[in-house]
Amino acid sequence: MARSAPPVGLIHSETILVDEGLTVPHVAAAFGGFRDMPRVFATAYLVGFAEATCIAALKPYLGPDEKTVGIHIDISHSAATPAGMSVTAKVELIAVEGRRLRFRVECRDDDEVIGAGHHDRAIIDVAKFEARVAAKAAKRRA
């Protein structure tokens, strides 16, 4: 498993500047229905940013053949953030159960809390994980 288990209570934060590329209309490249939506920080990017902050927090605790994958997310997005403002994600590791990790997440822009909730990740052995994915893909092609 991990070099040393990540400690409950681990806190990490990251800050990003919301530019036009992180607004809702830019999700339209994958999902066209977002094209004419308001130009505010997209929920999809808020979720990705929360995940990235958790990944960064865990990096020092993983072995060279380990990564983490998201397995559950429950985060509100309660306030809009226009381009030009910063958003800070603060994550706290609140539970470790074997390879399963649970974080409390809070995201704030320059004015207020814009999202909060929980995110669960699992520590994986990269080679085993990729082998299972390859077997699944091969089964689909068969």
Steps between C-alpha positions, in 0.01 A plus 500: 500500500619855561853578620341635815128532543379856450409637842145583598498876547720564196404843360594637160384793290546621146394824330414563135402806302171449320560594137256475209616143432360389837153642443186304418494569123840331468353169616317512163794336322381174657133583564341748260215598730737714704582731207252777588530480880629781727872576503570387857727234653359166382391237750689242293822697552425556869476122543820445301680765705388338826627163374832652389546655844446159665747340256762762588444444873559126466800503267767487775336192654480279189752246382641521146248244369198660666247766406157591628172497313179677587224263610233732642429872505233697682574871469256788480561793266307773677629829356613626161857618440569729201819480295776707656446382856711242683367179650670315784424135574582383851488126565535309824549125519240390755506119466733225382355149466760280334538638149188718524551866592233759586553875475297796621508765226433873509539735203498878538530779249627848590168580670333189641473123532388370160499127565539242773463129558694175493717313254615137525806363325656153484869417487571275203793294377541650153607178324211297644252776423618537140488121453134493614415789266677330207314174570170687506580673170607168340175336613307781335686451169445123504 
